[in-house]
Amino acid sequence: MTASRFGAYALEALEALWRNRARSILTMVGMIIGTASVIAVLGIGKAASGGITSSLDAFGNPGFFVSVDEQQDDPAAARIQYRDGAVVVADDPAVIRYAFPTVQRNYHIKANGVDYIGAVSSQTGVVLDTLTLREGRRMDANDVATAAHVTLMSQSLERRLFGSGQALGAVVRINGVRFRTIGVYDDLKAGIFSNVGQSDYIEIPYSTFSEIAPGPVDSLQVYPNNGASLDDVRTSVVRTLRRLHGPDAKYDVQDALAFLGAFEKTIEVVGYALTAIGGVALVVAGIGVMNIMLVSVTERTREIGIRKAIGGSARDISTQFLMEAVILSLLGGGTGMVLGVLFVLVAYSFVATLLGPAPIPWLAIVAVAVGFSTLVGVVFGTYPAIRAGKLDPIEALRS
């Protein structure tokens, strides 16, 4: 088909749609709603997924978590102690690089005349994440070795305790014990995925935790040497812990990185599922396009007969009606794309505030809008177009 003939078909299609503009606009409403909903869900879903992923990535590789199996006969006898981490590393340094006890408790946190019950978590002297500080420094090996009374806190907790003041260097009492603030983290988006599960939190060295929370720890956070597998870590750690706590002790060993990967994959799948649900509206809109094109074929039967009588081929007639269906879908899809993009731009600011900034796949959005609109026009416009092309000219002229 030459470009001039293609242009002629497009112009005739536009004229036919304009003659029945009220009906055409009503038909496009379904395409507008369907395309806008798909773009909105796809854009916001991708941005949210990217924000969550970047927040999780800020914590780096969380390693393996070893905890007591609560289903065993005597879980109390198998409890992990502070000293167990060092023993685990010493027993098998070829497999285990680090093993840190982890503890989290809710305590009274008092500072600047404010009393707040918040999450207090243990921290190591080895920086294994990419979290940034707004001010101060991270904990180091000396803080852990000396069980120093120092803390790092989230910026949201700083605001809660000190308002617009500065927490750096200030004294904070945790469960009645005096600590000095050495650093404040930058605001972290997706705080529900932080190491303490909320945005208002404070950290102290794990060695200092034994003073205010003597007794067993919650778990061991284990980092293997390069090349060590989950089975290697499980065998090594469980062997040492059973030597320390009895041969019948049972422990769960989980690969936290694999868990986070599965979580991110789940979020992505949910996003695609929601997009598919939005796509149902496009199918409904496509049925509307088919219906209106069938009505148009019926109304223009005599016109079809005249065209065939003066030499128009079935292919020409079919192409003409298919062009109308595609243009109708593209006009609706284009309008829906604009509305969908506007919604994404408005909603993105809320997503960025809650989950952190993340790129929006504009190319994918435009491709989806154009692709789906064209597909709907072709799929649902083909049958009416074929029906128009197969009309008998004699019968058509008699109508």
C-alpha positions as semicolon CSV with decimal commas, in nm:
position;residue;x (nm);y (nm);z (nm)
1;M;0,000;0,000;0,000
2;T;0,148;0,334;-0,103
3;A;0,183;0,621;0,139
4;S;-0,065;0,833;-0,059
5;R;-0,332;0,562;-0,048
6;F;-0,265;0,504;0,324
7;G;-0,310;0,876;0,384
8;A;-0,632;0,878;0,184
9;Y;-0,770;0,592;0,392
10;A;-0,675;0,770;0,714
11;L;-0,841;1,094;0,599
12;E;-1,162;0,913;0,501
13;A;-1,160;0,732;0,835
14;L;-1,132;1,061;1,023
15;E;-1,416;1,210;0,816
16;A;-1,637;0,908;0,891
17;L;-1,563;0,932;1,262
18;W;-1,630;1,307;1,261
19;R;-1,969;1,258;1,096
20;N;-2,067;1,044;1,395
21;R;-1,855;1,231;1,649
22;A;-2,091;1,191;1,945
23;R;-2,097;0,815;1,900
24;S;-1,721;0,807;1,840
25;I;-1,648;1,003;2,158
26;L;-1,867;0,774;2,367
27;T;-1,690;0,472;2,219
28;M;-1,350;0,626;2,301
29;V;-1,444;0,671;2,667
30;G;-1,380;0,301;2,729
31;M;-1,037;0,323;2,563
32;I;-0,956;0,636;2,761
33;I;-1,045;0,475;3,094
34;G;-0,871;0,147;3,011
35;T;-0,548;0,305;2,886
36;A;-0,533;0,557;3,171
37;S;-0,581;0,285;3,432
38;V;-0,315;0,058;3,281
39;I;-0,063;0,342;3,260
40;A;-0,139;0,462;3,613
41;V;-0,101;0,115;3,764
42;L;0,209;0,035;3,559
43;G;0,381;0,367;3,628
44;I;0,307;0,385;4,000
45;G;0,371;0,013;4,045
46;K;0,713;0,034;3,880
47;A;0,807;0,347;4,076
48;A;0,696;0,192;4,405
49;S;0,881;-0,131;4,330
50;G;1,196;0,065;4,239
51;G;1,173;0,274;4,557
52;I;1,136;-0,032;4,779
53;T;1,420;-0,210;4,599
54;S;1,659;0,085;4,635
55;S;1,574;0,114;5,006
56;L;1,639;-0,255;5,059
57;D;1,963;-0,234;4,861
58;A;2,084;0,040;5,097
59;F;2,122;-0,224;5,368
60;G;2,358;-0,424;5,152
61;N;2,384;-0,800;5,183
62;P;2,216;-0,895;5,513
63;G;2,390;-1,234;5,515
64;F;2,236;-1,533;5,694
65;F;2,021;-1,523;6,005
66;V;2,046;-1,806;6,257
67;S;1,770;-1,837;6,515
68;V;1,642;-2,099;6,758
69;D;1,382;-2,343;6,627
70;E;1,092;-2,278;6,863
71;Q;0,926;-2,611;6,773
72;Q;1,192;-2,825;6,945
73;D;1,137;-2,993;7,279
74;D;1,353;-2,754;7,485
75;P;1,405;-2,422;7,301
76;A;1,527;-2,250;7,619
77;A;1,835;-2,479;7,634
78;A;1,924;-2,390;7,275
79;R;1,913;-2,010;7,323
80;I;2,196;-1,822;7,150
81;Q;2,425;-1,621;7,380
82;Y;2,637;-1,313;7,315
83;R;2,961;-1,510;7,317
84;D;2,839;-1,759;7,055
85;G;2,918;-1,533;6,760
86;A;3,289;-1,521;6,833
87;V;3,298;-1,898;6,888
88;V;3,123;-1,964;6,556
89;V;3,389;-1,763;6,369
90;A;3,678;-1,917;6,564
91;D;3,554;-2,273;6,500
92;D;3,541;-2,241;6,120
93;P;3,712;-1,925;5,986
94;A;3,736;-2,082;5,638
95;V;3,356;-2,068;5,604
96;I;3,244;-1,795;5,847
97;R;3,382;-1,443;5,814
98;Y;3,159;-1,258;6,064
99;A;2,895;-1,366;6,315
100;F;2,724;-1,088;6,509
101;P;2,460;-1,129;6,780
102;T;2,145;-0,931;6,701
103;V;1,905;-0,791;6,960
104;Q;1,605;-0,563;6,942
105;R;1,400;-0,435;7,234
106;N;1,145;-0,161;7,298
107;Y;1,275;0,065;7,575
108;H;1,212;0,405;7,726
109;I;1,429;0,656;7,538
110;K;1,469;0,985;7,722
111;A;1,638;1,299;7,591
112;N;1,578;1,673;7,596
113;G;1,286;1,627;7,837
114;V;1,107;1,385;7,602
115;D;1,022;1,028;7,709
116;Y;0,949;0,795;7,419
117;I;0,911;0,417;7,398
118;G;1,098;0,317;7,085
119;A;1,291;0,039;6,916
120;V;1,651;-0,012;7,023
121;S;1,860;-0,244;6,806
122;S;2,212;-0,381;6,819
123;Q;2,479;-0,264;6,575
124;T;2,819;-0,398;6,475
125;G;3,153;-0,230;6,430
126;V;3,173;-0,339;6,065
127;V;2,993;-0,128;5,805
128;L;2,827;-0,364;5,557
129;D;2,557;-0,133;5,417
130;T;2,538;0,189;5,217
131;L;2,326;0,390;5,459
132;T;2,425;0,754;5,475
133;L;2,466;0,978;5,777
134;R;2,327;1,327;5,802
135;E;2,585;1,403;6,070
136;G;2,841;1,229;6,289
137;R;3,008;0,892;6,232
138;R;2,931;0,521;6,224
139;M;3,020;0,279;6,501
140;D;3,362;0,119;6,478
141;A;3,537;-0,189;6,611
142;N;3,664;0,004;6,913
143;D;3,308;0,096;7,017
144;V;3,216;-0,273;7,013
145;A;3,538;-0,393;7,179
146;T;3,499;-0,147;7,468
147;A;3,120;-0,179;7,493
148;A;3,102;0,197;7,453
149;H;2,788;0,383;7,554
150;V;2,732;0,546;7,215
151;T;2,430;0,556;6,987
152;L;2,320;0,625;6,633
153;M;1,962;0,726;6,569
154;S;1,729;0,784;6,278
155;Q;1,660;1,138;6,172
156;S;1,290;1,095;6,249
157;L;1,376;1,000;6,608
158;E;1,605;1,302;6,629
159;R;1,312;1,522;6,531
160;R;1,089;1,351;6,787
161;L;1,338;1,398;7,072
162;F;1,508;1,725;6,983
163;G;1,266;1,902;6,752
164;S;1,469;2,133;6,530
165;G;1,774;2,091;6,754
166;Q;2,081;1,876;6,691
167;A;2,118;1,533;6,848
168;L;2,489;1,495;6,771
169;G;2,682;1,485;7,098
170;A;2,364;1,493;7,307
171;V;2,302;1,257;7,598
172;V;2,026;0,999;7,559
173;R;1,907;0,762;7,831
174;I;1,802;0,416;7,716
175;N;1,629;0,208;7,981
176;G;1,787;0,442;8,235
177;V;2,143;0,397;8,100
178;R;2,333;0,702;7,975
179;F;2,453;0,710;7,611
180;R;2,615;0,975;7,389
181;T;2,490;1,030;7,033
182;I;2,768;0,993;6,775
183;G;2,563;1,000;6,456
184;V;2,226;1,054;6,290
185;Y;2,114;0,866;5,979
186;D;1,960;1,040;5,682
187;D;1,588;0,989;5,646
188;L;1,532;0,639;5,513
189;K;1,238;0,575;5,283
190;A;1,041;0,253;5,309
191;G;1,112;0,255;5,680
192;I;0,896;-0,051;5,733
193;F;1,179;-0,250;5,578
194;S;1,452;-0,108;5,800
195;N;1,657;-0,323;6,035
196;V;1,426;-0,245;6,325
197;G;1,101;-0,238;6,135
198;Q;1,013;0,130;6,187
199;S;1,151;0,477;6,120
200;D;1,196;0,592;6,483
201;Y;1,484;0,379;6,602
202;I;1,816;0,398;6,780
203;E;2,123;0,170;6,773
204;I;2,385;0,074;7,028
205;P;2,684;-0,166;7,006
206;Y;2,578;-0,528;7,047
207;S;2,841;-0,570;7,319
208;T;2,679;-0,287;7,519
209;F;2,338;-0,449;7,485
210;S;2,446;-0,725;7,726
211;E;2,462;-0,465;8,004
212;I;2,103;-0,345;7,966
213;A;1,958;-0,673;7,830
214;P;2,154;-0,962;7,982
215;G;2,063;-1,308;7,865
216;P;2,008;-1,471;7,525
217;V;2,015;-1,276;7,199
218;D;1,750;-1,288;6,928
219;S;1,967;-1,440;6,654
220;L;2,308;-1,448;6,491
221;Q;2,374;-1,252;6,173
222;V;2,633;-1,454;5,985
223;Y;2,843;-1,347;5,687
224;P;3,024;-1,630;5,505
225;N;3,351;-1,612;5,320
226;N;3,340;-1,601;4,941
227;G;3,227;-1,928;4,790
228;A;3,050;-2,061;5,100
229;S;2,695;-2,180;5,032
230;L;2,388;-2,186;5,253
231;D;2,451;-2,554;5,326
232;D;2,811;-2,479;5,427
233;V;2,698;-2,205;5,664
234;R;2,419;-2,417;5,809
235;T;2,651;-2,713;5,871
236;S;2,924;-2,502;6,028
237;V;2,705;-2,284;6,251
238;V;2,473;-2,560;6,369
239;R;2,771;-2,784;6,450
240;T;2,923;-2,516;6,674
241;L;2,596;-2,421;6,842
242;R;2,519;-2,786;6,919
243;R;2,861;-2,821;7,076
244;L;2,779;-2,520;7,294
245;H;2,415;-2,595;7,377
246;G;2,371;-2,967;7,340
247;P;2,345;-3,221;7,057
248;D;1,966;-3,198;7,042
249;A;1,953;-2,821;6,986
250;K;1,781;-2,718;6,663
251;Y;1,827;-2,395;6,465
252;D;1,680;-2,223;6,161
253;V;1,927;-2,078;5,909
254;Q;1,781;-1,840;5,652
255;D;1,943;-1,667;5,356
256;A;1,814;-1,312;5,405
257;L;1,936;-1,198;5,062
258;A;1,738;-1,474;4,890
259;F;1,434;-1,379;5,097
260;L;1,463;-1,014;4,991
261;G;1,504;-1,123;4,630
262;A;1,186;-1,326;4,653
263;F;1,010;-1,031;4,816
264;E;1,115;-0,796;4,536
265;K;1,000;-1,053;4,279
266;T;0,664;-1,078;4,453
267;I;0,620;-0,701;4,439
268;E;0,700;-0,706;4,069
269;V;0,452;-0,987;4,001
270;V;0,180;-0,803;4,196
271;G;0,245;-0,493;3,984
272;Y;0,205;-0,690;3,663
273;A;-0,109;-0,858;3,798
274;L;-0,266;-0,521;3,877
275;T;-0,171;-0,400;3,529
276;A;-0,339;-0,706;3,380
277;I;-0,654;-0,633;3,580
278;G;-0,649;-0,280;3,439
279;G;-0,614;-0,438;3,095
280;V;-0,960;-0,593;3,138
281;A;-1,101;-0,244;3,087
282;L;-0,921;-0,233;2,751
283;V;-1,084;-0,561;2,647
284;V;-1,424;-0,418;2,737
285;A;-1,338;-0,105;2,538
286;G;-1,235;-0,325;2,245
287;I;-1,574;-0,494;2,249
288;G;-1,729;-0,149;2,234
289;V;-1,515;-0,065;1,931
290;M;-1,625;-0,385;1,757
291;N;-1,988;-0,314;1,834
292;I;-1,977;0,039;1,696
293;M;-1,794;-0,074;1,384
294;L;-2,057;-0,342;1,320
295;V;-2,325;-0,074;1,353
296;S;-2,128;0,143;1,112
297;V;-2,106;-0,141;0,857
298;T;-2,483;-0,189;0,880
299;E;-2,554;0,184;0,841
300;R;-2,317;0,220;0,544
301;T;-2,420;-0,092;0,350
302;R;-2,538;0,112;0,051
303;E;-2,212;0,314;0,052
304;I;-2,018;-0,014;0,045
305;G;-2,227;-0,136;-0,248
306;I;-2,161;0,182;-0,447
307;R;-1,786;0,156;-0,383
308;K;-1,778;-0,202;-0,501
309;A;-1,991;-0,118;-0,805
310;I;-1,739;0,143;-0,922
311;G;-1,441;-0,092;-0,880
312;G;-1,358;-0,097;-0,511
313;S;-1,211;-0,428;-0,400
314;A;-1,297;-0,622;-0,087
315;R;-0,947;-0,546;0,039
316;D;-1,001;-0,171;-0,006
317;I;-1,331;-0,181;0,182
318;S;-1,185;-0,392;0,465
319;T;-0,880;-0,168;0,496
320;Q;-1,103;0,140;0,516
321;F;-1,308;0,004;0,806
322;L;-1,003;-0,141;0,981
323;M;-0,838;0,200;0,958
324;E;-1,141;0,358;1,125
325;A;-1,124;0,108;1,413
326;V;-0,749;0,163;1,463
327;I;-0,779;0,544;1,453
328;L;-1,071;0,530;1,695
329;S;-0,862;0,318;1,933
330;L;-0,552;0,536;1,893
331;L;-0,746;0,856;1,966
332;G;-0,892;0,701;2,279
333;G;-0,561;0,546;2,377
334;G;-0,372;0,872;2,321
335;T;-0,615;1,065;2,539
336;G;-0,597;0,793;2,804
337;M;-0,217;0,805;2,790
338;V;-0,217;1,179;2,863
339;L;-0,454;1,136;3,156
340;G;-0,258;0,836;3,285
341;V;0,074;1,022;3,266
342;L;-0,075;1,320;3,450
343;F;-0,198;1,087;3,725
344;V;0,145;0,922;3,752
345;L;0,315;1,263;3,781
346;V;0,077;1,371;4,056
347;A;0,095;1,041;4,247
348;Y;0,473;1,006;4,210
349;S;0,542;1,280;4,465
350;F;0,351;1,081;4,729
351;V;0,529;0,759;4,632
352;A;0,870;0,928;4,647
353;T;0,791;1,071;4,990
354;L;0,687;0,733;5,126
355;L;0,924;0,493;4,948
356;G;1,203;0,705;4,805
357;P;1,278;0,826;4,453
358;A;1,274;0,573;4,171
359;P;1,277;0,604;3,790
360;I;0,947;0,587;3,603
361;P;0,968;0,376;3,284
362;W;0,827;0,638;3,047
363;L;0,935;0,447;2,737
364;A;0,749;0,138;2,854
365;I;0,445;0,349;2,938
366;V;0,429;0,506;2,592
367;A;0,492;0,169;2,428
368;V;0,210;0,011;2,629
369;A;-0,031;0,291;2,542
370;V;0,042;0,286;2,169
371;G;0,078;-0,091;2,149
372;F;-0,241;-0,174;2,337
373;S;-0,442;0,086;2,148
374;T;-0,325;-0,043;1,811
375;L;-0,378;-0,403;1,918
376;V;-0,733;-0,334;2,035
377;G;-0,812;-0,155;1,710
378;V;-0,672;-0,435;1,494
379;V;-0,813;-0,728;1,695
380;F;-1,161;-0,589;1,748
381;G;-1,182;-0,406;1,418
382;T;-1,083;-0,701;1,198
383;Y;-1,416;-0,885;1,207
384;P;-1,631;-0,581;1,115
385;A;-1,379;-0,492;0,841
386;I;-1,386;-0,843;0,693
387;R;-1,766;-0,844;0,709
388;A;-1,777;-0,513;0,522
389;G;-1,538;-0,644;0,255
390;K;-1,744;-0,958;0,198
391;L;-2,074;-0,781;0,139
392;D;-2,229;-0,862;-0,198
393;P;-2,251;-0,538;-0,402
394;I;-2,593;-0,622;-0,549
395;E;-2,746;-0,695;-0,209
396;A;-2,573;-0,392;-0,064
397;L;-2,721;-0,160;-0,329
398;R;-3,068;-0,300;-0,266
399;S;-3,055;-0,221;0,104
